[in-house]
Amino acid sequence: MELPFPKLSQTIEPSRCLNTDSPEVGKLREVLLESVRIRARDIPEPPGSGRKVRLAILFSGGLDCSVIARLVHECLPLDEAVDLLNVAFENKRFVEAQNKTNKARKPKLRTQFPGAAALAEEPPQEGTIDPYSICPDRITGLATYAELQKVCPGRSWNFIQINVPYPDLLSHRQSVINLIHPHNTEMDLSIGVAFYFASRGMGFSFPGNQFYSTPARTLLSGLGADELLGGYARHGTAFRFRSYAGLLEELQLDVGRLGKRNLGRDDRVLAHWGREARYPFLDEDVVAWCLGTGVIGKCGSSEEEVMKGKRVLRLLATTLGMKEVAGEKKRAVQFGSRSARMEAGEKGRVKGTAVVN
């Protein structure tokens, strides 16, 4: 029998204004830092000789994973490197559209992308685009990687470019469908393939573009932040039309189905390559704080703040020195990595709710 998920606090204080000095920001930092500390410390070194990277982060460069990375810096010795796994797909639909545009404009474009020789039989033809460097998560990931280097001096962050050619996706597609079962929609598949290839951990280092396979057996994920702190666009929409009552209803729906809807699917996919995923936002103390804190203390007091999402986490990022990350908009992994709607033509217009064939 499935137990009901605890209800969120219904407290609403209209006069509240959430800022970096608010106690909620300090308390979230406290519980989240301890959660990261528990999940990042005492990880055994991977098998093999020599000192190896023990921890990797599923890294889009967005708010959730970047705050986790920043807190990891406070939990590990400075001489320990951390791998940042950033995945990008060769989306045929988008590339075809871009190539048509570029052909009309006759631009000067790169003709070679990192790792092309290892991943494709033929290099891109002149006039084509690099399908990976233009992925939103690759752009955001590199920008946040630079910010981490600035804010966390002395730490070795290994940014790993995981490039997934379209044929590679097709060859692994059925394996991912099997892993996400009983979920069976196009959206589940597009999310699943992103985590599947990210957790495989094979890509090219940046800078240098040398082939790299992460030895880390432990992965950190930002799953849970959107559900607990109001990060989805529909949370803002609910607030716009039904104020805090609508927002609370949507948040309650999401936290109630998080384990069944998201966690099981993601965990099965991430474990496929023999790695363990850990979720700092789903720590008992973090969840308890999120459930017990009033909605304004998490999401903000204005439509602009609620629409942008996760107000308290953005403020925390600011206090941690990650000012650029604090302003990043929410972007679903399937759109940031371009794993959704991969095919050109009619097949690329399939809705996310469609059942996978």
MOURPE-V443418 format. One record per residue. RES is the residue in one letter. SS is DSSP state (hx for helix, st for strand, lp for the rest). PHI is phi in degrees with one decimal (999 if undefined). PSI is psi in radians with two decimals (999 if undefined). Layout:
RES;SS;PHI;PSI  RES;SS;PHI;PSI
This chain:
M;lp;999;2.25  E;lp;-82.2;2.18  L;lp;-78.3;2.54  P;lp;-68.0;2.49  F;lp;-75.6;2.42  P;lp;-53.6;2.54  K;lp;-79.7;2.61  L;lp;-73.2;2.69  S;lp;-60.8;2.35  Q;lp;-95.9;0.14  T;lp;-64.8;2.27  I;lp;-131.8;2.12  E;lp;-118.2;1.56  P;lp;-55.2;-0.45  S;lp;-85.2;-0.09  R;lp;-69.0;2.57  C;lp;-131.6;2.08  L;lp;-90.4;2.15  N;lp;-141.7;-3.10  T;lp;-63.5;-0.35  D;lp;-90.8;-0.05  S;lp;-65.9;2.48  P;hx;-61.0;-0.47  E;hx;-62.1;-0.63  V;hx;-65.9;-0.79  G;hx;-65.3;-0.69  K;hx;-70.1;-0.69  L;hx;-62.7;-0.72  R;hx;-59.3;-0.73  E;hx;-62.7;-0.90  V;hx;-73.2;-0.60  L;hx;-74.2;-0.65  L;hx;-62.0;-0.76  E;hx;-66.0;-0.65  S;hx;-62.7;-0.79  V;hx;-64.4;-0.71  R;hx;-59.6;-0.79  I;hx;-61.8;-0.68  R;hx;-87.5;-0.23  A;hx;-105.7;-0.31  R;lp;-89.6;2.77  D;lp;55.7;0.59  I;lp;-82.7;2.22  P;lp;-62.1;2.57  E;lp;-68.0;2.50  P;lp;-60.8;2.72  P;lp;-59.1;2.66  G;lp;116.0;2.90  S;lp;-83.9;2.66  G;lp;86.3;2.76  R;lp;-75.4;2.18  K;lp;-122.8;2.84  V;lp;-65.6;2.27  R;lp;-100.9;-0.35  L;st;-132.5;2.39  A;st;-129.2;2.68  I;st;-121.8;2.31  L;st;-71.0;1.93  F;lp;-125.8;1.81  S;lp;-92.7;-0.24  G;lp;89.1;0.01  G;lp;-78.5;-3.11  L;hx;-61.4;-0.89  D;hx;-62.9;-0.95  C;hx;-69.1;-0.49  S;hx;-73.7;-0.66  V;hx;-64.0;-0.71  I;hx;-60.3;-0.81  A;hx;-60.0;-0.74  R;hx;-63.0;-0.66  L;hx;-74.9;-0.54  V;hx;-57.7;-0.66  H;hx;-57.0;-0.56  E;hx;-83.6;-0.16  C;hx;-107.4;-0.34  L;lp;-111.7;2.64  P;lp;-56.5;2.60  L;lp;-64.4;-0.43  D;lp;-84.8;0.04  E;lp;-92.2;2.14  A;lp;-79.7;2.71  V;st;-130.4;2.32  D;st;-88.5;2.36  L;st;-110.6;1.91  L;st;-93.3;1.96  N;st;-120.3;2.06  V;st;-105.7;2.47  A;st;-144.4;2.47  F;st;-111.7;2.64  E;lp;-82.9;1.66  N;lp;-88.9;1.86  K;hx;-60.8;-0.68  R;hx;-62.6;-0.83  F;hx;-70.2;-0.73  V;hx;-63.1;-0.74  E;hx;-61.2;-0.76  A;hx;-64.0;-0.74  Q;hx;-66.5;-0.69  N;hx;-64.2;-0.66  K;hx;-63.2;-0.75  T;hx;-64.8;-0.79  N;hx;-66.9;-0.61  K;hx;-64.7;-0.67  A;hx;-67.7;-0.61  R;hx;-88.5;-0.27  K;lp;51.3;1.02  P;lp;-81.6;2.93  K;lp;-94.5;2.00  L;lp;-124.0;2.75  R;lp;-63.7;2.53  T;lp;-114.2;0.02  Q;lp;-139.8;2.34  F;lp;-117.3;2.76  P;lp;-55.5;2.23  G;lp;79.6;0.18  A;hx;-60.0;-0.72  A;hx;-62.4;-0.56  A;hx;-84.5;-0.31  L;hx;-112.9;-0.17  A;lp;-141.4;2.65  E;lp;-70.0;-0.63  E;lp;-128.2;2.51  P;lp;-70.2;2.77  P;lp;-56.7;2.51  Q;lp;-76.3;2.72  E;lp;-58.8;2.36  G;lp;96.7;-0.16  T;lp;-90.1;2.94  I;lp;-105.9;2.82  D;lp;-77.1;1.95  P;lp;-71.7;-0.25  Y;lp;-96.7;-0.75  S;lp;-67.0;-0.33  I;lp;-93.6;0.00  C;lp;-68.7;2.35  P;hx;-54.5;-0.72  D;hx;-69.9;-0.47  R;hx;-72.1;-0.71  I;hx;-65.0;-0.86  T;hx;-65.2;-0.70  G;hx;-60.7;-0.78  L;hx;-67.4;-0.65  A;hx;-65.6;-0.73  T;hx;-72.5;-0.61  Y;hx;-56.0;-0.76  A;hx;-65.1;-0.67  E;hx;-67.8;-0.68  L;hx;-61.8;-0.73  Q;hx;-60.6;-0.64  K;hx;-73.0;-0.75  V;hx;-80.1;-0.47  C;lp;-119.5;1.18  P;lp;-63.2;2.49  G;lp;93.8;-0.28  R;lp;-88.8;2.42  S;lp;-92.6;1.89  W;st;-100.0;2.09  N;st;-96.9;1.80  F;st;-83.7;2.04  I;st;-109.2;2.03  Q;st;-84.6;1.86  I;st;-99.1;1.77  N;st;-98.9;2.22  V;st;-115.7;1.81  P;lp;-66.8;2.69  Y;hx;-58.1;-0.77  P;hx;-60.7;-0.61  D;hx;-64.6;-0.72  L;hx;-59.6;-0.81  L;hx;-61.7;-0.67  S;hx;-69.8;-0.38  H;hx;-106.7;-0.04  R;hx;-56.2;-0.82  Q;hx;-66.0;-0.62  S;hx;-60.5;-0.72  V;hx;-69.9;-0.68  I;hx;-58.5;-0.72  N;hx;-64.9;-0.66  L;hx;-72.6;-0.63  I;hx;-80.7;-0.24  H;lp;-52.2;2.38  P;lp;-86.2;0.00  H;lp;-69.6;2.44  N;lp;-148.2;0.48  T;st;-99.3;2.88  E;hx;-60.0;-0.63  M;hx;-64.8;-0.78  D;hx;-60.0;-0.72  L;hx;-66.6;-0.75  S;hx;-66.9;-0.59  I;hx;-71.7;-0.74  G;hx;-61.1;-0.76  V;hx;-67.8;-0.56  A;hx;-62.9;-0.81  F;hx;-72.3;-0.56  Y;hx;-61.7;-0.90  F;hx;-75.4;-0.57  A;hx;-62.2;-0.77  S;hx;-74.8;-0.32  R;hx;-62.0;-0.60  G;lp;74.5;0.36  M;st;-106.6;2.18  G;st;-167.5;-2.56  F;st;-132.6;2.36  S;st;-69.7;2.65  F;st;-129.2;2.24  P;lp;-77.7;3.05  G;lp;110.2;-0.59  N;lp;55.2;0.67  Q;lp;-92.6;2.47  F;st;-59.3;2.43  Y;st;-147.7;2.38  S;st;-125.1;2.06  T;lp;-64.0;2.32  P;lp;-83.6;-0.17  A;lp;-62.8;2.35  R;lp;-99.5;-0.15  T;st;-117.6;2.25  L;st;-117.9;2.45  L;st;-104.5;2.41  S;st;-127.1;2.61  G;lp;-90.5;0.23  L;lp;-55.3;2.39  G;lp;109.4;-0.44  A;hx;-63.2;-0.76  D;hx;-64.2;-0.75  E;hx;-69.1;-0.68  L;hx;-83.7;-0.51  L;hx;-116.5;0.06  G;lp;80.9;1.07  G;lp;-105.4;-0.12  Y;lp;-87.9;2.64  A;hx;-59.7;-0.62  R;hx;-68.4;-0.35  H;hx;-65.0;-0.79  G;hx;-64.9;-0.66  T;hx;-64.4;-0.74  A;hx;-61.9;-0.70  F;hx;-66.6;-0.70  R;hx;-61.0;-0.69  F;hx;-94.4;-0.49  R;hx;-133.1;0.33  S;hx;55.6;-2.64  Y;hx;-66.3;-0.51  A;hx;-61.2;-0.76  G;hx;-67.7;-0.71  L;hx;-63.2;-0.80  L;hx;-61.9;-0.67  E;hx;-63.3;-0.75  E;hx;-67.5;-0.72  L;hx;-62.6;-0.75  Q;hx;-62.3;-0.70  L;hx;-60.5;-0.78  D;hx;-70.2;-0.77  V;hx;-69.4;-0.50  G;hx;-69.6;-0.50  R;hx;-111.9;0.16  L;hx;-58.3;-0.83  G;hx;-64.6;-0.77  K;hx;-75.3;-0.67  R;hx;-85.8;-0.74  N;hx;-110.5;-0.91  L;hx;-63.1;-0.79  G;hx;-60.7;-0.83  R;hx;-59.1;-0.89  D;hx;-65.5;-0.70  D;hx;-66.1;-0.69  R;hx;-63.5;-0.73  V;hx;-67.6;-0.80  L;hx;-67.0;-0.50  A;hx;-80.1;-0.17  H;hx;-58.3;-0.64  W;hx;-92.0;0.31  G;lp;77.7;0.49  R;lp;-116.7;2.69  E;st;-105.2;2.17  A;st;-91.0;2.39  R;st;-125.0;2.53  Y;st;-125.6;1.60  P;hx;-57.0;-0.60  F;hx;-72.9;-0.22  L;hx;-102.6;0.19  D;lp;-57.6;2.51  E;hx;-56.4;-0.74  D;hx;-70.6;-0.62  V;hx;-67.0;-0.81  V;hx;-61.9;-0.76  A;hx;-61.2;-0.71  W;hx;-65.0;-0.76  C;hx;-63.3;-0.70  L;hx;-71.1;-0.60  G;hx;-88.2;-0.18  T;lp;-89.6;2.40  G;lp;-58.5;2.68  V;hx;-62.3;-0.61  I;hx;-68.3;-0.58  G;hx;-68.7;-0.20  K;hx;-110.7;-0.75  C;hx;-106.2;-0.25  G;lp;103.4;3.08  S;lp;-117.3;0.08  S;lp;-130.0;2.81  E;hx;-61.8;-0.67  E;hx;-60.9;-0.77  E;hx;-66.5;-0.77  V;hx;-66.9;-0.70  M;hx;-64.7;-0.63  K;hx;-71.2;-0.57  G;lp;93.9;2.50  K;lp;51.6;0.90  R;hx;-54.4;-0.79  V;hx;-65.9;-0.62  L;hx;-72.3;-0.59  R;hx;-65.8;-0.69  L;hx;-66.7;-0.67  L;hx;-62.7;-0.77  A;hx;-58.0;-0.69  T;hx;-62.4;-0.79  T;hx;-66.4;-0.41  L;lp;-87.5;0.05  G;lp;89.9;0.03  M;lp;-94.5;1.18  K;hx;-70.4;-0.62  E;hx;-67.8;-0.77  V;hx;-61.2;-0.65  A;hx;-58.9;-0.42  G;lp;-97.9;-0.01  E;lp;-68.1;2.39  K;lp;-79.1;2.68  K;lp;-67.4;2.35  R;lp;-141.3;2.11  A;lp;-61.5;2.53  V;hx;-58.5;-0.62  Q;hx;-70.0;-0.42  F;hx;-92.9;-0.61  G;hx;-67.0;-0.66  S;lp;-90.7;-0.17  R;lp;63.0;0.70  S;lp;-88.5;-0.13  A;lp;-94.2;2.57  R;lp;49.6;1.10  M;lp;-80.1;-0.45  E;lp;-94.5;2.62  A;lp;-79.8;2.82  G;hx;78.6;-2.67  E;hx;-63.4;-0.61  K;hx;-64.0;-0.44  G;hx;-78.5;-0.05  R;hx;-102.5;0.13  V;lp;-63.8;2.38  K;lp;-75.6;2.69  G;lp;-63.9;-0.41  T;lp;-83.6;-0.13  A;lp;-66.4;2.53  V;st;-76.2;2.40  V;lp;-70.9;2.37  N;lp;-91.8;999
